[in-house]
């Protein structure tokens, strides 16, 4: 019975997310409903002592990353830099390679720190024009955007500032550059297999005489590209974020020490006690925050005239979006903490212990929960809140470096997350004016490729020992 209660809570949350209800509201309802069915008197203490503690702890660590990432993406959009980068990619890669152009642009923007939701809005008008001129069916476009924005640059490439690569750092005491060789190999697997699939689908459509399509919804207006910034200027903030992230990751332990840093009470007399930060758990977070902040400053300085009039409204919109995204994930993290405390979860934990390989165990657990919740960060948060100690013990017993565990968990979170109820998928289809029936086949193929890449990387590690 206890296992069925846990299963029902997960199913309820998945259904709520799929139907479009707020996870912020329904995650605590699902968690506390499971507690109510287990022990009614524990509902209030669990809400205050577990759910809220976990949720607030998540926000304390990660909200600045959500906020700075959203603001950076917004100023990149308002400055016209994203449009300039897209135009340059079309010019230099070529209109005949439409899929490669879209994947390259989406990858560059997301790896440069732009939120994948912002990327969808920024790239779509140009992608639509490119596909129209190349006479490629519009229904294939979401697959290319998903491959570029929702896959290897989100969680595989070492150093990516996306939140899916940052969350594992606090659990495994790693950095965003964990397992660079395996991350790069996994990224190449996704790129090669993904582009091969998209090209196969394009050739099949052309051979069947299918064109761009007619009577399509939400077609964008022609974009004005005459006054766009030079692409060399537009790409500088993205390069700065990447380089600064790398430098800060290396230098923060030098500046603050590798273990803990204490600010004496004499420096902050108002708090009457020393303030101590455990540096190992926050190096990656501080590095990404500092890098994004520098990127924002560079965009504002280099495109001040272009964004000054709309910065107030734009930044307000960005912060609102960041609050919603962070609260969604934090609520799911609180849900995971509550579920992990229930008797029924012991059944799940014991079943997972039956998977002898610790990396496969972590990959299956995280990917399954990401699929159930329809969220890479949410599924990973639930899994790590509930099972990170199990993953760490298994990896240590098998003498597997924490860097490898980090990369596997991060990539697994981006495996089955893009099932039909995923928020990014729903947004992508709404923006492009397409339906699941028309375009989800290509997105699902990318989902399968991402999932296979996790196990490919695990195999490479055991065959070569590369990290």
C-alpha positions, -999 to +999 in steps of 0.1 A: +000+000+000+028+024+009+043+020-026+010+027-043+007+059-023+041+071-037+031+060-072-002+078-069+016+110-058+039+109-088+011+101-112-010+130-098+019+155-102+026+142-137-011+146-147-013+181-132+018+192-152+005+176-184-028+193-180-011+227-176-017+233-139+008+251-118+035+228-103+040+254-076+005+247-063+002+210-071+036+197-060+029+204-023-007+191-027+007+158-042+034+155-015+011+163+014-017+141+000+008+112+002+017+121+038-021+123+047-027+088+034+004+076+053+000+094+086-025+123+089-010+138+120+024+143+101+010+166+074+018+200+090+052+191+105+063+175+071+051+206+052+071+230+074+101+207+083+107+190+049+088+205+020+095+242+028+130+235+041+139+217+008+122+243-014+138+273+003+172+256+003+169+251-034+160+288-040+188+299-018+214+281-039+200+284-075+177+314-078+205+338-087+215+315-116+179+314-129+176+352-126+209+362-141+204+337-170+170+351-177+182+387-177+212+378-199+190+361-224+166+391-224+193+417-230+208+395-258+174+395-274+166+432-269+201+442-282+195+424-315+226+403-309+206+370-312+192+381-346+227+391-357+241+357-348+214+338-366+219+359-398+257+353-396+251+315-392+228+315-423+254+334-443+284+313-434+270+278-430+246+282-460+209+281-465+212+246-481+222+233-446+191+245-428+191+219-401+228+225-393+222+262-392+194+260-367+212+235-345+244+256-345+226+288-336+205+273-309+236+255-295+257+287-295+230+307-277+223+281-250+260+273-244+266+310-242+241+312-213+208+322-230+177+304-216+164+278-239+129+294-237+144+327-250+163+308-277+130+295-291+115+329-294+147+344-308+154+318-335+119+309-347+114+339-371+146+332-388+142+294-388+107+299-405+122+321-432+151+297-438+128+266-440+104+285-463+132+296-487+147+261-487+112+245-491+117+222-461+085+212-443+079+235-414+068+205-393+104+194-391+116+226-376+108+219-339+131+188-341+160+210-352+154+236-325+150+209-298+183+192-309+202+226-307+186+240-275+173+211-254+201+185-257+239+186-257+244+222-247+219+219-219+237+191-199+264+173-219+290+199-230+314+206-201+311+242-188+276+249-200+260+274-176+225+259-179+209+249-146+209+212-154+247+212-153+249+233-121+225+214-098+247+183-095+277+203-084+263+209-049+257+172-043+289+158-057+313+187-049+322+190-086+322+219-110+304+226-142+334+214-161+331+178-147+341+149-170+351+171-200+361+141-222+330+121-216+308+152-219+323+161-253+320+125-266+284+124-255+278+158-272+293+146-305+271+114-303+240+136-300+251+160-327+261+134-353+231+110-347+206+139-344+217+157-375+218+124-395+182+117-384+170+152-393+186+151-427+171+116-433+136+131-425+143+161-447+153+140-477+123+117-472+100+147-472+116+162-503+114+129-521+077+127-514+072+162-529+063+178-496+071+216-493+071+241-465+033+239-462+003+262-466-023+276-442+001+274-413-005+290-379+016+317-362+037+325-392+062+353-383+064+386-401+095+392-422+124+403-400+142+436-404+179+428-406+193+460-420+203+476-387+216+446-368+249+448-349+279+432-364+280+395-356+316+398-341+302+422-315+271+401-310+290+369-302+314+386-277+291+383-246+286+346-253+324+341-255+329+362-224+304+341-204+322+309-214+357+321-207+348+338-175+330+307-163+361+287-169+384+312-152+362+318-122+359+280-117+396+277-115+403+309-095+375+309-068+392+280-049+425+300-051+409+332-037+387+316-010+404+282-004+391+248-014+372+239+017+355+268+036+358+306+038+348+325+070+341+362+072+350+372+108+323+388+130+345+419+133+339+425+096+301+421+099+293+433+135+256+434+128+253+396+126+273+389+159+288+357+144+312+346+117+297+339+083+310+307+067+306+294+032+315+259+021+334+267-010+334+232-025+296+232-028+292+267-044+322+271-067+302+262-099+273+284-088+295+315-080+315+310-112+283+309-134+268+339-116+299+360-120+302+350-156+266+359-164+269+392-146+299+401-167+280+391-198+250+413-189+273+443-182+290+438-216+257+437-235+244+468-217+276+487-224+279+477-260+242+481-270+231+508-245+212+529-270+193+499-284+181+485-251+180+515-227+143+524-235+131+488-230+154+476-203+130+483-174+102+463-190+124+437-204+143+430-172+110+429-153+097+403-177+129+383-174+129+383-136+092+373-136+100+343-158+130+334-136+108+335-105+083+311-121+110+287-134+128+287-101+097+282-080+085+254-103+118+235-099+120+243-061+085+229-056+094+197-073+126+195-052+104+199-021+081+172-034+111+149-038+123+155-003+089+145+011+085+114-011+120+103+000+109+104+036+078+081+031+078+044+038+068+036+002+099+051-011+120+024+006+104+000-018+115+021-047+150+025-033+153-012-027+142-019-063+168+005-076+194-011-055+187-042-076+205-024-105+240-034-096+258-008-117+258+026-099+260+047-131+231+028-148+212+031-115+216+069-114+208+072-152+176+051-150+164+069-118+170+104-130+158+098-165+126+082-153+118+110-129+126+136-155+101+118-178+075+116-151+077+152-142+083+165-177+112+185-164+150+179-166+158+201-136+127+190-117+133+153-123+169+156-113+160+176-082+136+150-071+161+122-077+190+139-060+169+150-031+158+115-026+187+093-037+220+113-040+234+095-009+227+062-026+243+073-058+274+086-040+278+054-019+275+032-050+300+053-070+325+054-042+322+016-037+329+011-074+357+037-073+339+059-099+350+095-098+323+120-088+329+139-120+317+109-140+286+106-118+279+143-122+280+140-160+259+109-162+232+124-139+232+157-158+228+140-192+202+116-178+181+146-167+180+157-203+170+122-215+133+115-212+124+150-200+110+160-234+080+138-233+047+154-246+039+172-213+073+189-210+069+227-207+096+235-232+080+212-258+046+228-253+062+262-256+081+253-287+051+239-305+029+269-294+055+294-307+059+276-340+022+272-345+024+234-348+008+205-329+021+174-312+005+154-340+024+173-367+058+177-351+063+156-320+078+127-339+110+146-345+112+159-309+106+123-296+135+111-318+158+137-302+145+125-268+155+089-277+189+100-290+196+120-258+187+090-237+209+066-257+238+091-254+238+086-216+243+049-219+268+054-247+289+076-224+287+050-196+300+024-220+328+047-231+338+052-195+340+015-187+359+007-219+384+035-217+384+049-182+383+084-197+369+112-176 
